Amino acid sequence: MTESTSSLPEIASPAVPPADPPAAAEAVRADETSEDTGPPLDWVGEIRGLFWMLFAVLAFHSFIAKPFYIPSISMMPNLLVGDRLVVSKFPYGWNWASASFHVLPRGTRRVLAGTPQYGDIVIVVPRNRTDDLIKRVVALPGDRIAVVNGQIVLNGQAVPQAVEPDLQLPADPNLKCDDRAVAYYCYEEFGRFITTLPSGRKVLELPTLRETMPNGATYLVIKDKVDPEADNFAEITVPKGHVFLMGDNRNHSADSRFPTWRDGLGGPVPLSDVGGRAEFITFSLDGEQRGDPLSIWNSLRPGRSWTSLRPVHIVKDK
């Protein structure tokens, strides 16, 4: 007996209508570009964050420390044009001059007030100006001070000045100062002191003295000429709450010896106008920089970075 088999009928699959080509292409493009871009940018939050960042920077500059740039030769040889340094704001307390950009009105109040020491380098805002100057403290409240033939006389005693070997400083031929209407070579008044070393390098050889204050603070000053006006100052008594300031470059500094109309400080300076104390140099540029990073690197003065600006103190034998 022959077994017979019957074939199953084929099940026809339903017909798929052809897709509309333009609609399919559009769907593919929509799928490719439908990336998740996240929530929209919160502009209010961004501005708020920027505000608090700026506030923190200004608060740090006003209460802790701020950078400072040396624009003039008045504090040579200890500070050179092109030095960048840090000024601390808290050693003598806080006042209107402490605030960055001097946004507060000039006043006399001080918080946690302190008094500088002889030899401290401080920044001060003169009564007729809005920019900061930098000078050295040479007399304190209650002191009697005079200048006789270039030497400080403090409370009737001449402040010792010892002659040092001529100080050599790089001539920095491209160093420009812009405290006049037209920028000029910073050392143009020292032309007679420029000399060429056997190596071919040009340097300034400046007559230098070591001055030592009553507390033992000692530092170098430059005395390059006889100047009856700068070398002599009639004795006065420094009022309470004031200090007498002078530049280390004694014949090229408008300071407490000169009236305000001569761009000086007009005598003793109120401590409420003192905005801080110079602490150390961060770096120094010699005038060769042109703006590109390589020239700035090449213009760095060697050996000045992180130099302390606090005066050395000589310990006197008891």
VEXVEXKE-415827 format. One record per residue (C-alpha): x, y, z. Coordinates in steps of 0.1 Angstrom, whole numbers, plus 5000, padded with zeros to 4 digits. Example, Ala and Ser with C-alpha at 12.3 -4.5 7.8 and 13.67 -1.06 7.14 Angstrom:
DRENVEX      u      v      w
DRENVEX   5123   4955   5078
DRENVEX   5137   4989   5071
END
This chain:
DRENVEX      u      v      w
DRENVEX   5000   5000   5000
DRENVEX   5014   5032   4989
DRENVEX   5013   5060   5014
DRENVEX   5003   5093   4998
DRENVEX   5011   5128   5011
DRENVEX   4994   5160   5003
DRENVEX   5013   5193   5001
DRENVEX   5002   5222   5025
DRENVEX   4990   5252   5007
DRENVEX   5013   5282   5008
DRENVEX   5003   5311   5030
DRENVEX   5007   5343   5011
DRENVEX   5023   5372   5030
DRENVEX   5005   5405   5030
DRENVEX   5017   5429   5004
DRENVEX   5036   5459   5018
DRENVEX   5029   5490   5000
DRENVEX   5060   5508   4987
DRENVEX   5071   5537   5009
DRENVEX   5068   5572   4996
DRENVEX   5105   5580   4988
DRENVEX   5104   5617   4998
DRENVEX   5086   5609   5031
DRENVEX   5111   5581   5040
DRENVEX   5141   5604   5034
DRENVEX   5126   5631   5055
DRENVEX   5120   5606   5083
DRENVEX   5156   5595   5082
DRENVEX   5169   5631   5083
DRENVEX   5146   5638   5113
DRENVEX   5159   5608   5131
DRENVEX   5195   5617   5125
DRENVEX   5191   5653   5138
DRENVEX   5169   5646   5168
DRENVEX   5198   5647   5193
DRENVEX   5191   5656   5229
DRENVEX   5205   5692   5233
DRENVEX   5196   5693   5270
DRENVEX   5178   5720   5289
DRENVEX   5181   5756   5276
DRENVEX   5210   5777   5289
DRENVEX   5203   5794   5322
DRENVEX   5215   5830   5315
DRENVEX   5204   5842   5349
DRENVEX   5224   5815   5366
DRENVEX   5254   5822   5345
DRENVEX   5254   5859   5352
DRENVEX   5249   5852   5389
DRENVEX   5279   5829   5389
DRENVEX   5300   5855   5371
DRENVEX   5289   5881   5396
DRENVEX   5299   5860   5426
DRENVEX   5333   5852   5410
DRENVEX   5341   5889   5405
DRENVEX   5329   5897   5440
DRENVEX   5352   5871   5454
DRENVEX   5382   5885   5434
DRENVEX   5374   5921   5445
DRENVEX   5370   5910   5481
DRENVEX   5403   5892   5481
DRENVEX   5420   5922   5466
DRENVEX   5404   5945   5491
DRENVEX   5409   5925   5523
DRENVEX   5438   5901   5517
DRENVEX   5462   5911   5489
DRENVEX   5464   5925   5454
DRENVEX   5490   5927   5426
DRENVEX   5509   5960   5420
DRENVEX   5531   5972   5392
DRENVEX   5561   5995   5395
DRENVEX   5558   6024   5370
DRENVEX   5586   6047   5381
DRENVEX   5622   6049   5393
DRENVEX   5614   6065   5427
DRENVEX   5621   6033   5446
DRENVEX   5653   6022   5429
DRENVEX   5674   6002   5436
DRENVEX   5650   5980   5456
DRENVEX   5621   5983   5432
DRENVEX   5627   5986   5394
DRENVEX   5603   5997   5367
DRENVEX   5586   5965   5355
DRENVEX   5585   5947   5388
DRENVEX   5552   5930   5397
DRENVEX   5546   5925   5434
DRENVEX   5521   5915   5460
DRENVEX   5507   5941   5485
DRENVEX   5490   5928   5516
DRENVEX   5460   5947   5528
DRENVEX   5456   5937   5564
DRENVEX   5489   5947   5583
DRENVEX   5476   5982   5593
DRENVEX   5439   5975   5593
DRENVEX   5414   5984   5566
DRENVEX   5402   6018   5554
DRENVEX   5388   6034   5523
DRENVEX   5421   6030   5505
DRENVEX   5420   5993   5510
DRENVEX   5391   5988   5486
DRENVEX   5400   5978   5450
DRENVEX   5396   6006   5425
DRENVEX   5390   6030   5454
DRENVEX   5352   6026   5451
DRENVEX   5347   6040   5486
DRENVEX   5347   6077   5494
DRENVEX   5379   6091   5510
DRENVEX   5376   6090   5548
DRENVEX   5396   6088   5581
DRENVEX   5381   6057   5597
DRENVEX   5402   6025   5601
DRENVEX   5391   5990   5612
DRENVEX   5416   5971   5633
DRENVEX   5441   5999   5629
DRENVEX   5478   5993   5630
DRENVEX   5510   6013   5626
DRENVEX   5538   6006   5601
DRENVEX   5574   6001   5613
DRENVEX   5605   6019   5601
DRENVEX   5615   6007   5568
DRENVEX   5582   5992   5556
DRENVEX   5573   5998   5520
DRENVEX   5537   6009   5517
DRENVEX   5512   6020   5490
DRENVEX   5495   6053   5496
DRENVEX   5468   6073   5478
DRENVEX   5478   6110   5478
DRENVEX   5451   6135   5489
DRENVEX   5451   6151   5454
DRENVEX   5452   6119   5433
DRENVEX   5433   6086   5428
DRENVEX   5462   6064   5419
DRENVEX   5485   6045   5443
DRENVEX   5521   6055   5449
DRENVEX   5547   6033   5467
DRENVEX   5572   6047   5492
DRENVEX   5591   6038   5524
DRENVEX   5582   6047   5559
DRENVEX   5610   6068   5575
DRENVEX   5592   6084   5604
DRENVEX   5563   6074   5627
DRENVEX   5537   6093   5646
DRENVEX   5552   6117   5671
DRENVEX   5587   6116   5655
DRENVEX   5607   6148   5647
DRENVEX   5622   6145   5613
DRENVEX   5644   6167   5592
DRENVEX   5667   6161   5561
DRENVEX   5701   6177   5562
DRENVEX   5724   6174   5532
DRENVEX   5706   6143   5521
DRENVEX   5707   6126   5555
DRENVEX   5676   6119   5576
DRENVEX   5678   6134   5611
DRENVEX   5653   6115   5633
DRENVEX   5645   6129   5668
DRENVEX   5677   6148   5668
DRENVEX   5699   6118   5657
DRENVEX   5713   6114   5622
DRENVEX   5702   6081   5606
DRENVEX   5734   6062   5597
DRENVEX   5743   6061   5560
DRENVEX   5772   6038   5551
DRENVEX   5788   6041   5517
DRENVEX   5785   6010   5496
DRENVEX   5803   6000   5464
DRENVEX   5786   6013   5433
DRENVEX   5756   5992   5425
DRENVEX   5754   5976   5390
DRENVEX   5720   5974   5374
DRENVEX   5712   5964   5338
DRENVEX   5708   5994   5316
DRENVEX   5676   5979   5300
DRENVEX   5678   6001   5269
DRENVEX   5642   5995   5259
DRENVEX   5627   6002   5294
DRENVEX   5600   6029   5290
DRENVEX   5583   6050   5316
DRENVEX   5549   6067   5307
DRENVEX   5543   6090   5337
DRENVEX   5548   6120   5314
DRENVEX   5528   6130   5283
DRENVEX   5553   6112   5261
DRENVEX   5569   6079   5271
DRENVEX   5606   6081   5277
DRENVEX   5637   6060   5286
DRENVEX   5634   6054   5323
DRENVEX   5671   6059   5329
DRENVEX   5676   6089   5308
DRENVEX   5687   6109   5338
DRENVEX   5714   6084   5347
DRENVEX   5732   6086   5313
DRENVEX   5765   6095   5329
DRENVEX   5764   6063   5350
DRENVEX   5760   6039   5321
DRENVEX   5791   6019   5314
DRENVEX   5800   5990   5292
DRENVEX   5814   5959   5308
DRENVEX   5842   5938   5291
DRENVEX   5814   5913   5281
DRENVEX   5798   5941   5261
DRENVEX   5768   5944   5284
DRENVEX   5757   5979   5294
DRENVEX   5750   5986   5331
DRENVEX   5743   6015   5354
DRENVEX   5769   6020   5381
DRENVEX   5750   6040   5407
DRENVEX   5764   6056   5439
DRENVEX   5747   6037   5468
DRENVEX   5743   6042   5505
DRENVEX   5731   6017   5531
DRENVEX   5706   6034   5555
DRENVEX   5698   6019   5589
DRENVEX   5668   6030   5609
DRENVEX   5665   6030   5647
DRENVEX   5647   5996   5647
DRENVEX   5676   5980   5628
DRENVEX   5658   5980   5594
DRENVEX   5684   5984   5567
DRENVEX   5682   5989   5530
DRENVEX   5700   6006   5500
DRENVEX   5693   6041   5488
DRENVEX   5706   6059   5457
DRENVEX   5722   6094   5461
DRENVEX   5735   6104   5427
DRENVEX   5738   6142   5429
DRENVEX   5737   6173   5451
DRENVEX   5702   6187   5451
DRENVEX   5696   6215   5477
DRENVEX   5658   6212   5474
DRENVEX   5656   6174   5478
DRENVEX   5685   6172   5502
DRENVEX   5672   6196   5528
DRENVEX   5639   6196   5547
DRENVEX   5632   6217   5578
DRENVEX   5623   6197   5610
DRENVEX   5587   6190   5616
DRENVEX   5568   6167   5641
DRENVEX   5548   6139   5625
DRENVEX   5512   6143   5637
DRENVEX   5494   6115   5654
DRENVEX   5480   6090   5629
DRENVEX   5505   6100   5602
DRENVEX   5537   6087   5588
DRENVEX   5565   6104   5568
DRENVEX   5574   6086   5535
DRENVEX   5604   6088   5512
DRENVEX   5615   6071   5480
DRENVEX   5648   6051   5480
DRENVEX   5659   6070   5449
DRENVEX   5664   6101   5469
DRENVEX   5670   6126   5441
DRENVEX   5642   6113   5419
DRENVEX   5612   6108   5442
DRENVEX   5583   6131   5448
DRENVEX   5574   6122   5484
DRENVEX   5566   6137   5518
DRENVEX   5594   6163   5512
DRENVEX   5575   6180   5484
DRENVEX   5541   6198   5482
DRENVEX   5512   6183   5464
DRENVEX   5514   6208   5436
DRENVEX   5549   6194   5428
DRENVEX   5533   6159   5427
DRENVEX   5546   6152   5462
DRENVEX   5527   6139   5492
DRENVEX   5525   6173   5509
DRENVEX   5542   6163   5542
DRENVEX   5532   6135   5566
DRENVEX   5506   6111   5552
DRENVEX   5475   6101   5572
DRENVEX   5474   6064   5579
DRENVEX   5439   6063   5566
DRENVEX   5454   6069   5531
DRENVEX   5478   6040   5534
DRENVEX   5464   6010   5515
DRENVEX   5488   5982   5524
DRENVEX   5523   5969   5527
DRENVEX   5545   5955   5499
DRENVEX   5555   5919   5505
DRENVEX   5574   5903   5477
DRENVEX   5581   5905   5439
DRENVEX   5563   5879   5418
DRENVEX   5582   5886   5385
DRENVEX   5599   5914   5367
DRENVEX   5601   5924   5330
DRENVEX   5630   5945   5316
DRENVEX   5612   5963   5287
DRENVEX   5620   5939   5259
DRENVEX   5585   5924   5258
DRENVEX   5563   5931   5227
DRENVEX   5531   5913   5237
DRENVEX   5538   5878   5223
DRENVEX   5544   5851   5249
DRENVEX   5580   5843   5237
DRENVEX   5592   5879   5241
DRENVEX   5576   5881   5276
DRENVEX   5595   5850   5286
DRENVEX   5628   5864   5272
DRENVEX   5623   5897   5290
DRENVEX   5620   5882   5325
DRENVEX   5647   5896   5348
DRENVEX   5666   5867   5364
DRENVEX   5669   5865   5402
DRENVEX   5640   5889   5411
DRENVEX   5611   5866   5413
DRENVEX   5599   5859   5448
DRENVEX   5623   5884   5463
DRENVEX   5610   5896   5497
DRENVEX   5604   5934   5501
DRENVEX   5605   5934   5539
DRENVEX   5637   5951   5551
DRENVEX   5665   5932   5567
DRENVEX   5669   5940   5604
DRENVEX   5703   5943   5620
DRENVEX   5703   5929   5655
DRENVEX   5721   5954   5678
DRENVEX   5744   5941   5705
DRENVEX   5730   5946   5739
END
